[in-house]
Amino acid sequence: SIKMDPFLAVAYYLRALCHVDSRCHDAALADFNLALDCLRSAPLINYRQLGLKHRLYACDLLYNMCGSECVCVC
């Protein structure tokens, strides 16, 4: 889905979570940053208009991003 729509923040977010599960924290941080860039300072993106049942909240993204960053530093 990232190839079809490089501005789909939720795709980067979900891929980042997969990287976290695989313990690839550097790759996760990169995808979290891309998702954050796609949010463009909005507090959330509601994907209902696209037929998806997902809302991406900036606070969830930042929370998971901090967790990955702490693992990278330690």
BAGU-888735 format. One record per residue: residue number from 1; chain; x negated, y, z negated of N, C-alpha, C in turn. Coordinates in nm, 2 decimals. Each point is the difference from the previous one (the first is absolute). Example, Ala and Ser with C-alpha at 12.3 -4.5 7.8 and 13.67 -1.06 7.14 Angstrom:
2
NODE|lomar|domar|n.c1|n.c2|n.c3|ca.c1|ca.c2|ca.c3|c.c1|c.c2|c.c3
NODE|1|A|-1.32|-0.57|-0.78|0.09|0.12|0.00|-0.09|0.12|0.00
NODE|2|A|0.04|0.11|0.07|-0.09|0.11|0.00|0.08|0.11|-0.08
This chain:
74
NODE|lomar|domar|n.c1|n.c2|n.c3|ca.c1|ca.c2|ca.c3|c.c1|c.c2|c.c3
NODE|1|A|-0.08|-0.12|0.00|0.08|0.12|0.00|-0.09|0.13|0.00
NODE|2|A|-0.12|-0.01|-0.05|-0.09|0.12|0.00|-0.04|0.03|0.14
NODE|3|A|-0.02|-0.10|0.09|-0.03|0.03|0.14|0.11|0.07|0.07
NODE|4|A|0.13|-0.04|-0.04|0.11|0.05|0.07|0.04|0.14|-0.05
NODE|5|A|-0.03|0.03|-0.13|0.03|0.13|-0.06|-0.11|0.03|-0.10
NODE|6|A|-0.11|0.07|0.04|-0.11|0.03|-0.09|0.04|0.10|-0.11
NODE|7|A|0.13|0.05|0.00|0.04|0.10|-0.10|0.10|-0.07|-0.10
NODE|8|A|0.01|-0.13|0.00|0.09|-0.07|-0.08|-0.07|-0.03|-0.14
NODE|9|A|0.02|0.09|-0.09|-0.07|0.00|-0.13|0.02|-0.13|-0.07
NODE|10|A|0.12|-0.05|0.00|0.03|-0.13|-0.07|-0.08|-0.11|0.05
NODE|11|A|-0.04|-0.01|0.13|-0.08|-0.10|0.05|-0.14|0.00|-0.06
NODE|12|A|-0.06|0.12|-0.01|-0.13|0.01|-0.07|0.01|-0.04|-0.14
NODE|13|A|0.11|0.04|-0.07|0.02|-0.03|-0.14|0.01|-0.15|-0.02
NODE|14|A|0.08|-0.07|0.08|0.01|-0.14|-0.02|-0.12|-0.08|0.04
NODE|15|A|-0.08|0.05|0.10|-0.12|-0.06|0.03|-0.10|0.02|-0.11
NODE|16|A|0.00|0.12|-0.06|-0.09|0.02|-0.12|0.03|-0.09|-0.11
NODE|17|A|0.13|-0.03|-0.03|0.03|-0.09|-0.11|-0.05|-0.14|0.04
NODE|18|A|0.01|-0.04|0.12|-0.06|-0.13|0.04|-0.15|0.00|-0.02
NODE|19|A|-0.07|0.11|0.03|-0.14|0.01|-0.03|-0.03|-0.01|-0.15
NODE|20|A|0.08|0.06|-0.08|-0.01|-0.01|-0.15|0.01|-0.15|-0.04
NODE|21|A|0.10|-0.07|0.05|0.02|-0.14|-0.04|-0.12|-0.08|0.05
NODE|22|A|-0.07|0.04|0.11|-0.12|-0.07|0.05|-0.12|0.04|-0.07
NODE|23|A|0.01|0.10|-0.09|-0.12|0.06|-0.07|-0.09|0.07|0.09
NODE|24|A|0.05|0.06|0.11|-0.07|0.08|0.09|0.04|0.15|-0.03
NODE|25|A|-0.06|0.05|-0.11|0.05|0.13|-0.05|-0.05|0.11|0.08
NODE|26|A|-0.11|-0.01|0.07|-0.05|0.11|0.08|0.10|0.02|0.12
NODE|27|A|0.04|-0.11|0.06|0.10|0.00|0.11|0.13|0.05|-0.05
NODE|28|A|0.04|-0.04|-0.12|0.13|0.05|-0.06|-0.01|0.15|-0.02
NODE|29|A|-0.11|0.05|-0.05|-0.01|0.15|-0.02|0.02|0.07|0.14
NODE|30|A|-0.07|-0.05|0.10|0.01|0.06|0.13|0.15|0.01|0.05
NODE|31|A|0.07|-0.11|-0.02|0.14|0.00|0.05|0.09|0.08|-0.09
NODE|32|A|-0.03|0.00|-0.13|0.08|0.09|-0.09|-0.02|0.15|0.04
NODE|33|A|-0.12|0.04|0.04|-0.03|0.13|0.04|0.07|0.03|0.13
NODE|34|A|0.01|-0.09|0.09|0.07|0.02|0.13|0.15|0.01|-0.02
NODE|35|A|0.05|-0.08|-0.10|0.14|0.01|-0.03|0.03|0.14|-0.06
NODE|36|A|-0.09|0.05|-0.09|0.02|0.13|-0.06|-0.01|0.11|0.10
NODE|37|A|-0.08|-0.01|0.10|-0.01|0.10|0.11|0.13|0.00|0.08
NODE|38|A|0.06|-0.12|0.02|0.13|0.00|0.07|0.11|0.06|-0.07
NODE|39|A|-0.01|0.00|-0.14|0.11|0.06|-0.08|0.01|0.15|0.02
NODE|40|A|-0.12|0.06|0.03|0.00|0.15|0.02|0.06|0.08|-0.11
NODE|41|A|-0.05|-0.04|-0.12|0.04|0.07|-0.12|0.15|-0.02|-0.04
NODE|42|A|0.07|-0.08|0.06|0.14|-0.03|-0.03|0.00|-0.09|-0.12
NODE|43|A|0.10|0.01|-0.09|0.01|-0.08|-0.12|0.04|-0.15|0.04
NODE|44|A|0.07|-0.01|0.11|0.04|-0.14|0.04|0.04|0.01|0.15
NODE|45|A|0.00|-0.12|0.06|0.05|-0.02|0.13|0.11|-0.11|0.00
NODE|46|A|0.12|0.03|0.04|0.10|-0.09|0.01|0.01|-0.06|0.14
NODE|47|A|-0.02|-0.13|0.01|0.00|-0.06|0.13|0.14|-0.05|0.05
NODE|48|A|0.10|0.04|-0.07|0.14|-0.05|0.03|0.04|0.04|0.15
NODE|49|A|-0.05|0.12|0.04|0.03|0.05|0.13|-0.05|-0.09|0.11
NODE|50|A|-0.11|-0.08|-0.04|-0.06|-0.09|0.10|0.06|-0.14|-0.02
NODE|51|A|0.09|-0.02|-0.09|0.06|-0.13|-0.02|-0.07|-0.08|-0.10
NODE|52|A|-0.10|0.06|-0.07|-0.07|-0.08|-0.10|0.05|0.03|-0.14
NODE|53|A|0.00|-0.09|-0.09|0.05|0.02|-0.13|-0.12|0.03|-0.10
NODE|54|A|-0.08|0.09|0.05|-0.12|0.03|-0.09|-0.01|0.15|-0.01
NODE|55|A|-0.04|0.04|-0.12|-0.03|0.14|-0.04|-0.14|0.00|-0.05
NODE|56|A|-0.09|0.08|0.05|-0.13|0.01|-0.04|-0.02|0.13|-0.09
NODE|57|A|-0.02|-0.02|-0.12|-0.02|0.11|-0.10|-0.15|0.03|-0.01
NODE|58|A|-0.03|0.13|0.00|-0.14|0.04|-0.02|-0.05|-0.05|-0.13
NODE|59|A|0.08|0.01|-0.11|-0.05|-0.05|-0.13|-0.04|-0.14|0.00
NODE|60|A|0.08|-0.09|0.07|-0.04|-0.14|0.01|-0.13|-0.02|0.07
NODE|61|A|-0.01|0.07|0.11|-0.13|0.00|0.08|-0.12|0.04|-0.08
NODE|62|A|0.02|0.11|-0.07|-0.11|0.06|-0.09|-0.04|-0.10|-0.11
NODE|63|A|0.10|-0.06|-0.06|-0.02|-0.09|-0.11|-0.08|-0.12|0.04
NODE|64|A|0.04|-0.06|0.12|-0.08|-0.11|0.05|-0.13|0.04|0.05
NODE|65|A|-0.01|0.11|0.05|-0.13|0.06|0.05|-0.10|0.01|-0.12
NODE|66|A|0.05|0.05|-0.11|-0.09|0.02|-0.12|-0.05|-0.14|-0.05
NODE|67|A|0.09|-0.09|0.00|-0.04|-0.14|-0.04|-0.11|-0.05|0.08
NODE|68|A|0.01|0.01|0.13|-0.10|-0.05|0.09|-0.13|0.08|-0.02
NODE|69|A|0.01|0.13|-0.02|-0.12|0.08|-0.02|-0.08|-0.04|-0.12
NODE|70|A|0.08|-0.03|-0.11|-0.06|-0.04|-0.13|-0.08|-0.13|0.02
NODE|71|A|0.05|-0.09|0.08|-0.06|-0.13|0.02|-0.13|0.02|0.08
NODE|72|A|0.00|0.09|0.10|-0.12|0.03|0.08|-0.11|0.06|-0.08
NODE|73|A|0.04|0.09|-0.10|-0.10|0.07|-0.08|-0.07|-0.09|-0.10
NODE|74|A|0.08|-0.09|-0.06|-0.04|-0.09|-0.11|-0.10|-0.10|0.05
